[in-house]
Amino acid sequence: MYPRLIISKSKIEENAKKVVKKGEKFGIEIAGVTKVCLGDPNIAECMRRAGIEILGESRIQNIKRLLREGIKGPFMLLRIPMISELEDVVELVDYVLVSENHVVDNLNEIARLKGRTVNIIYMVDLGDLREGVWYENAVDEILKVTCMKNVRLIGIGTNLGCYGGVLPTVDNLQKLIEIKETVERRAKDLIEIVSGGSTVTLKLLEDETIPEGINQLRVGEAIILGTDATRGRKIPWLNDETIILEAEVIEVKTKPSVPVGETGFDAFGRKKHFEDKGWRKRAILAIGEQDIDSMGLHPIDESLEVLHASSDHTIVDVTESNDDYKPGDVIRFKLSYGALLRAMTSPYVEKIYV
């Protein structure tokens, strides 16, 4: 059935091995992130075979899926937890990313009642404006959790690139290290982990400029797709043909390139700009925005151009192709991170592992 994802486990495992090796050169542990594939046990097994120990997930449901499928921890909860899920967090998660002392208080109490100790990594906002205590206030806030009995401050971390697009640099990561050292000095206790970001931070390893003291990265996109969305690049030393989307053609017609008549917004409230290229040959695919981010589709046949999509249809200009596409034919794509995220989430996209 189409649409479907063809997922190469061997290529993903090879990517994971290369990322692990790159980290080892600088004494950096790689936590393998499976959230883009909903905690898929096939992907988790690829990471484990590559030597990755910690699996990072943003949703507790995905950790439960991994456990049901026989994948053991340790697990890291990447999204700062909701208070409503802390019971499960204490039971199932080995490392918890936190950024609110109120949440940590609740976590400590639930852990006390269950007779457990929870490892936390306190997140610091270095400017990307997603989660974390603002770096200028970080020391005082983090120190407040160092005296708790059932919560152990095992590390501090940061997220860069995912919201504000801020890139990791020697300067901003050095701030994280300085915060760690100040907390250690004032709390008179060591902090084991300094988690310096995600796929976007790999560039500093490539350039050999990663500050000494960063000893963990949380990596998913680079391993699973071989790309770095924040920097807008294909990572040259990784394979980017790990997952291929196949979609079936349901109509091929030659039509004007600009709509005829007064136009408003599309079904998603977007105002589309159309370039007048005259009459063009267009293929409609049986896949849409419910299943993928159409702007994140990159045709293997580079002569094709993805034009636009509605909820169930994606329209591709096939005018320049040497192939005579017709209904029933299949068009293949590489995917952006966002397109893969939506495709993995869609129950209408079949997943095939090879």
C-alpha positions as CSV (number, residue, x, y, z in Angstrom):
1,M,0.0,0.0,0.0
2,Y,1.0,3.6,-0.6
3,P,2.1,6.0,0.7
4,R,4.8,4.3,2.6
5,L,8.2,4.9,4.2
6,I,11.1,2.6,3.3
7,I,13.4,2.7,6.3
8,S,16.9,1.3,6.1
9,K,18.0,0.0,9.4
10,S,21.5,-0.7,8.2
11,K,22.0,2.9,7.1
12,I,20.6,4.3,10.3
13,E,22.8,2.0,12.4
14,E,25.9,3.1,10.4
15,N,25.0,6.7,10.9
16,A,24.7,6.1,14.6
17,K,28.1,4.3,14.7
18,K,29.7,7.3,13.0
19,V,28.1,9.8,15.5
20,V,29.2,7.7,18.5
21,K,32.7,7.5,17.1
22,K,32.8,11.3,16.6
23,G,31.6,11.9,20.1
24,E,34.1,9.4,21.6
25,K,37.0,11.5,20.1
26,F,36.0,14.3,22.4
27,G,34.9,12.3,25.4
28,I,31.2,13.0,24.6
29,E,28.4,10.5,25.2
30,I,25.7,10.4,22.6
31,A,22.1,10.0,23.9
32,G,20.1,8.6,20.9
33,V,16.8,10.4,20.3
34,T,13.9,8.4,18.9
35,K,11.2,10.9,19.2
36,V,10.8,11.7,15.5
37,C,9.8,8.1,15.0
38,L,7.5,7.8,18.0
39,G,9.8,5.6,20.0
40,D,10.1,3.1,17.2
41,P,11.8,-0.1,18.6
42,N,13.4,-0.8,15.3
43,I,15.2,2.5,15.4
44,A,16.1,2.1,19.1
45,E,17.7,-1.3,18.3
46,C,19.8,0.3,15.6
47,M,21.1,2.9,18.1
48,R,21.8,0.3,20.7
49,R,23.7,-1.9,18.3
50,A,25.8,1.2,17.4
51,G,26.8,1.5,21.1
52,I,24.3,4.1,22.3
53,E,23.2,3.5,25.9
54,I,20.7,6.3,26.8
55,L,17.6,6.6,24.6
56,G,15.9,10.1,24.6
57,E,12.2,10.5,24.2
58,S,9.9,13.5,24.5
59,R,6.7,11.6,25.4
60,I,6.1,9.1,28.1
61,Q,3.8,7.2,25.8
62,N,6.8,6.4,23.5
63,I,8.9,5.2,26.5
64,K,6.0,2.9,27.3
65,R,6.0,1.6,23.7
66,L,9.7,0.9,23.9
67,L,9.3,-1.0,27.1
68,R,6.4,-3.0,25.7
69,E,8.6,-4.0,22.7
70,G,11.3,-5.2,25.0
71,I,13.6,-2.2,24.8
72,K,15.2,-1.6,28.2
73,G,16.3,1.7,29.6
74,P,18.1,3.9,30.6
75,F,15.6,6.5,29.2
76,M,15.9,10.2,29.2
77,L,12.7,12.3,29.1
78,L,13.5,15.2,26.8
79,R,10.4,17.4,27.2
80,I,10.2,18.9,30.6
81,P,7.5,16.9,32.3
82,M,3.9,17.8,33.0
83,I,2.9,17.5,36.7
84,S,0.1,15.2,35.6
85,E,2.6,12.6,34.3
86,L,5.1,12.6,37.2
87,E,3.9,9.3,38.6
88,D,4.9,7.6,35.3
89,V,8.1,9.6,35.1
90,V,9.3,8.4,38.5
91,E,8.5,4.8,37.6
92,L,9.9,4.7,34.0
93,V,12.4,7.4,33.4
94,D,16.1,7.4,34.4
95,Y,17.0,11.0,33.4
96,V,14.5,13.9,33.5
97,L,15.1,17.3,31.9
98,V,13.6,20.0,34.2
99,S,13.3,23.7,34.2
100,E,10.8,24.6,37.0
101,N,11.5,24.2,40.7
102,H,7.8,23.7,41.3
103,V,7.9,20.6,39.1
104,V,11.0,19.4,40.8
105,D,9.3,19.8,44.2
106,N,6.5,17.6,43.1
107,L,8.9,15.1,41.5
108,N,10.8,14.9,44.8
109,E,7.7,14.2,46.8
110,I,6.4,11.5,44.4
111,A,9.8,9.9,44.4
112,R,9.9,10.0,48.2
113,L,6.5,8.2,48.4
114,K,7.7,5.6,46.0
115,G,11.0,5.1,47.7
116,R,13.0,6.1,44.6
117,T,15.6,8.6,43.6
118,V,15.3,10.5,40.3
119,N,18.2,11.9,38.2
120,I,17.5,15.4,36.8
121,I,19.3,17.5,34.3
122,Y,18.4,21.2,34.8
123,M,17.9,23.1,31.6
124,V,19.5,26.5,31.0
125,D,18.3,28.9,28.3
126,L,21.3,30.3,26.5
127,G,19.2,32.5,24.2
128,D,17.1,30.2,22.0
129,L,14.0,31.1,24.1
130,R,12.6,27.6,24.5
131,E,12.8,25.7,27.9
132,G,15.2,26.5,30.7
133,V,16.1,29.0,33.3
134,W,17.6,32.2,31.8
135,Y,21.4,31.8,32.0
136,E,21.9,34.9,34.1
137,N,19.6,33.6,36.8
138,A,20.6,29.9,36.4
139,V,23.0,29.5,39.4
140,D,20.6,30.7,42.1
141,E,17.7,28.7,40.7
142,I,19.6,25.5,40.2
143,L,21.1,25.7,43.7
144,K,17.6,25.4,45.2
145,V,17.3,21.8,44.0
146,T,20.7,20.6,45.3
147,C,19.5,19.8,48.8
148,M,16.6,17.5,47.9
149,K,16.7,13.9,49.1
150,N,14.9,12.1,46.3
151,V,16.0,14.2,43.4
152,R,19.6,14.1,42.3
153,L,21.0,16.9,40.2
154,I,23.1,14.8,37.9
155,G,23.6,17.4,35.2
156,I,22.8,20.7,33.4
157,G,21.9,21.1,29.8
158,T,20.7,23.4,27.1
159,N,18.7,23.3,23.9
160,L,19.7,25.4,20.9
161,G,18.3,25.8,17.4
162,C,14.8,24.3,17.9
163,Y,12.8,27.5,18.6
164,G,14.8,30.6,18.0
165,G,17.3,29.1,15.6
166,V,20.2,30.1,17.8
167,L,23.4,28.2,16.9
168,P,25.7,26.7,19.5
169,T,29.0,28.4,19.7
170,V,32.1,28.2,21.8
171,D,31.0,31.3,23.6
172,N,27.4,30.3,24.5
173,L,28.4,26.7,25.5
174,Q,31.2,28.1,27.6
175,K,28.5,29.9,29.6
176,L,26.9,26.6,30.3
177,I,30.2,25.2,31.6
178,E,30.8,28.3,33.8
179,I,27.3,27.8,35.3
180,K,28.1,24.2,36.1
181,E,31.4,25.1,37.7
182,T,29.8,27.8,39.9
183,V,27.0,25.5,41.1
184,E,29.6,22.8,41.9
185,R,31.7,25.3,43.9
186,R,28.8,26.7,45.9
187,A,27.0,23.4,46.4
188,K,30.2,21.5,47.1
189,D,29.1,18.7,44.9
190,L,30.0,17.5,41.4
191,I,27.7,17.7,38.4
192,E,28.4,14.7,36.1
193,I,26.7,15.6,32.9
194,V,26.9,18.8,30.8
195,S,24.4,18.2,27.9
196,G,25.4,20.6,25.2
197,G,22.5,20.3,22.8
198,S,21.4,18.2,19.8
199,T,22.3,17.5,16.2
200,V,23.1,21.2,15.6
201,T,26.0,20.9,18.0
202,L,27.7,18.2,15.9
203,K,29.2,20.9,13.7
204,L,31.5,22.0,16.6
205,L,32.8,18.4,16.8
206,E,33.5,18.5,13.0
207,D,35.4,21.8,13.4
208,E,37.1,20.5,16.6
209,T,35.9,23.6,18.5
210,I,33.6,22.0,21.1
211,P,34.5,23.4,24.5
212,E,36.1,21.0,26.9
213,G,33.6,20.2,29.6
214,I,30.7,19.4,27.3
215,N,30.3,15.6,27.7
216,Q,26.9,14.7,26.3
217,L,24.8,15.4,23.1
218,R,21.3,14.4,22.5
219,V,21.2,13.3,18.8
220,G,18.3,12.1,16.7
221,E,18.0,13.9,13.3
222,A,21.6,13.3,12.3
223,I,21.4,9.6,13.0
224,I,18.0,9.0,11.5
225,L,18.2,11.4,8.5
226,G,21.8,12.5,8.1
227,T,20.7,16.1,8.1
228,D,20.9,19.2,10.3
229,A,17.7,21.3,9.9
230,T,18.9,24.3,12.0
231,R,22.0,24.8,9.8
232,G,20.0,23.7,6.6
233,R,22.6,21.2,5.6
234,K,23.1,17.5,4.7
235,I,25.8,16.3,7.1
236,P,28.6,15.3,4.7
237,W,29.9,12.3,6.7
238,L,26.5,10.8,7.2
239,N,24.0,9.0,4.9
240,D,20.9,11.0,4.0
241,E,19.1,8.2,2.1
242,T,18.1,6.4,5.3
243,I,14.3,6.9,4.9
244,I,12.5,7.2,1.5
245,L,8.9,8.2,1.1
246,E,7.0,6.6,-1.8
247,A,3.7,8.1,-2.9
248,E,1.4,7.0,-5.7
249,V,0.2,9.2,-8.6
250,I,-3.5,9.4,-8.9
251,E,-3.9,12.1,-11.7
252,V,-1.7,13.6,-14.4
253,K,-3.0,16.6,-16.2
254,T,-1.6,19.7,-18.1
255,K,-3.1,22.8,-16.6
256,P,-2.3,26.5,-16.1
257,S,0.3,27.3,-13.5
258,V,-1.9,30.1,-12.0
259,P,-5.5,29.5,-10.7
260,V,-8.3,31.1,-12.7
261,G,-10.6,33.3,-10.8
262,E,-10.6,35.4,-7.6
263,T,-8.5,33.7,-4.9
264,G,-8.6,33.6,-1.1
265,F,-6.8,31.4,1.3
266,D,-6.3,27.6,1.0
267,A,-7.8,25.0,3.4
268,F,-5.1,25.7,6.0
269,G,-5.5,29.5,5.9
270,R,-2.4,30.0,3.8
271,K,-2.1,32.5,1.0
272,K,-0.2,30.8,-1.8
273,H,1.8,32.8,-4.4
274,F,1.7,31.3,-7.9
275,E,4.3,32.0,-10.5
276,D,3.0,32.2,-14.1
277,K,5.0,29.6,-16.1
278,G,2.2,28.9,-18.6
279,W,0.7,25.5,-18.9
280,R,2.5,22.8,-16.9
281,K,2.2,19.0,-16.6
282,R,1.2,18.2,-13.0
283,A,0.9,15.0,-11.0
284,I,-1.4,14.6,-8.0
285,L,-0.2,12.3,-5.3
286,A,-2.4,10.4,-2.8
287,I,-0.7,12.0,0.2
288,G,-1.3,15.4,1.9
289,E,-0.7,17.7,4.8
290,Q,-2.4,15.2,7.1
291,D,0.6,12.9,6.5
292,I,3.6,15.1,5.6
293,D,4.9,18.6,5.5
294,S,4.8,19.1,1.7
295,M,7.6,21.7,1.7
296,G,9.8,19.1,3.3
297,L,9.6,16.7,0.4
298,H,12.7,16.5,-1.8
299,P,12.1,14.4,-4.9
300,I,14.7,11.8,-5.8
301,D,14.0,12.8,-9.4
302,E,15.5,16.3,-9.2
303,S,13.6,17.5,-12.2
304,L,10.4,17.5,-10.2
305,E,9.0,20.4,-8.2
306,V,6.6,20.1,-5.3
307,L,4.1,22.8,-5.8
308,H,1.6,22.7,-2.9
309,A,-0.6,20.4,-0.9
310,S,-4.0,20.2,0.6
311,S,-5.0,17.8,3.4
312,D,-5.1,14.7,1.1
313,H,-3.4,15.7,-2.1
314,T,0.1,16.8,-3.0
315,I,0.7,18.4,-6.4
316,V,4.0,18.0,-8.2
317,D,5.2,19.7,-11.4
318,V,6.5,16.9,-13.6
319,T,6.9,18.9,-16.8
320,E,10.7,18.7,-16.9
321,S,11.1,15.0,-16.1
322,N,12.2,12.5,-18.7
323,D,9.8,10.0,-17.1
324,D,6.2,9.8,-18.5
325,Y,4.4,9.7,-15.2
326,K,0.9,8.3,-15.2
327,P,-1.7,7.2,-12.6
328,G,-0.4,4.2,-10.6
329,D,3.3,5.3,-10.8
330,V,5.2,6.0,-7.7
331,I,7.3,9.1,-6.9
332,R,10.0,8.9,-4.3
333,F,11.2,11.5,-1.9
334,K,13.8,12.3,0.8
335,L,12.3,14.0,3.8
336,S,13.0,17.0,6.0
337,Y,12.8,16.4,9.8
338,G,9.3,18.0,9.9
339,A,8.1,15.9,7.0
340,L,9.4,12.7,8.6
341,L,7.8,13.6,12.0
342,R,4.4,14.0,10.4
343,A,4.8,10.9,8.2
344,M,5.8,8.7,11.2
345,T,2.8,10.1,13.1
346,S,0.3,9.4,10.3
347,P,-1.5,6.1,10.5
348,Y,-2.1,6.3,6.8
349,V,1.6,6.0,5.9
350,E,2.9,2.5,6.0
351,K,6.3,1.8,7.6
352,I,8.5,-0.8,5.9
353,Y,11.9,-1.8,7.4
354,V,14.7,-3.1,5.2
